[in-house]
Amino acid sequence: PGRMSTAEGSVFTGSVSDLRAKKAPPHPIIQFCVHSEPHWMFVLMFSHLLFWLVGFQWDTARVYSDNHFNHDGGIPSGPSGSGVFPITVMLMVVATVTVTAKA
């Protein structure tokens, strides 16, 4: 009669998992990049990597013009050179604009 049962005298009502410290949510940029839109982040990184490694001409001797000819006398890869630069620029711009609009 003088003793309280554990259910009546407990100051804590809940489960043991409620005692664990709550983790702070990750930064919003991390949430966006890793949790919300990881596929768009892959496209963004891949398009920039593709442009800077393949599309951008680091060597000015490799820039094509109508004065440069291949071994058969033709202009290599189209009327004025390779189309890799405009394609990779468009890909990079579209990916950057899309990710920026989604963020």
N, C-alpha and C positions, 0 to 999 in steps of 0.2 A: 504494500500500500504506500509506503514512503518513497519507494523507488519508481522513477519514471522509466517507461520502456524506451528503447532507442528510437522508435518511430515518433513518439510523442515529444521527447526532449531534444531532438536534433534541431540544430539551427540551420543546417544545410539540407535543402530539398533539391534533389537533382541527381544526375548520374556522375560517375567519376570522370567521364570525358569532359564535363563542364568545368572541372577544376584545372584542366590543362590551359596553358596560356594561349591566347588567340594569336595567330600569326598575322602580321600586318600584310595587307595586299601588296603585290609588287608595284613598282612604278608604272604609271600609265603607258609609257613608251614600251616597257618590257611586256606589259599586257597586250599591247597592240602587235608588237613584233613576234612574240612567241605564242600567245594564246589566241588572239583574234584573227590575225591575217598572216600566218607564216608563209603561205604560198605566194602572196604578193611581195613579201620581203625577199623570197628566193628570186622572183622575177626581177625585182629591183637590183639586187646584187649581181645577178647573172648578166643583166643588160648592161650595167656599168662596166663589169669585167670584160664583157665581149667588146664593147666600144673601145675601152682604153687599151686592150691588148691586140685587137684585130683591126678595128675600124679606123682608129686614129693613126695617121702616118707619121711615125717618129722620124723616119729617114726621108729626107727631101729627095733623095735619088729614086725612091720608090714611087713618088707621086707621078701619076700618069698624065700625059697631055697628048695632043694630036701630033707632036713631034717625036714621040717615043714609039718604036715599032717592035714587034716580036720577031722571032727568027724567020718567019715567012713574009715579013713586010707589013703585016696587019697591026692594027691598034689593039693591044691586049684588053680583053674583058669589056667589050662594048665600044661605043663611039669615042669616049674620052677617058677610058680607064675603068677601074673596078668600081662596082656599085656597093661595095661593102660599107663604105663610109656613110652614104645617106640612109641605108637600111638600118645600120646600128645606131645612128643618131636618132632616127624616128622611134626605134624600139626603146632607147634609153629615155627619150622625152616622154613617150606615152606611159612607160612604167613609173617614171618619177611623178608625173602629173596625177596618175591614178592613185598612187600611194599617198601623195600629199592631200588629195581630195578625201580619201578615206580616213586619214588621221585627224 
